[in-house]
Amino acid sequence: MIMFVLTIGFALESRSEKQCNYFQEKSKAIQEIDLFRRWCAKATDGIGTGVDQLVKEGRQTYKRIFSKDLVNSAGRAIPPQIGPKALVQVVAGAIFDATGKRTRKMPLSDLGYAI
């Protein structure tokens, strides 16, 4: 009888430890995704300013968070762009029209993604 109680006690403790690890890992993953979104928003906003220093910082952020073999499909009419450097061009093209006028009114950081 005592052995049975001890076995159940260890099983419950082991299970709760696994659940705790699961929730810790889930929480960590959510935080990493949120941080990733904030970095992307800040980099995109920098590129969107058109200011050389901020565009450079945005480019460096993209290089830090995206792999060199990133493939970005911007639409059927545009061939896939490869790498973070090409992504900067895609983002700038989406933010500015052909005349260089900014088309997007609200920066992503205003949507709650500011660091």
Secondary structure, DSSP 8 states (H G I E B T S, - for coil): -HHHHHHHHHHHHHHHHHHHHHHHHHHHHHHHHHHHHHHHHHHHHHHHH--HHHHHHHHHHHHHHS-TT-EE---TTS--EESHHHHHHHHHHHHB-TTS-B---S-GGGGTT--
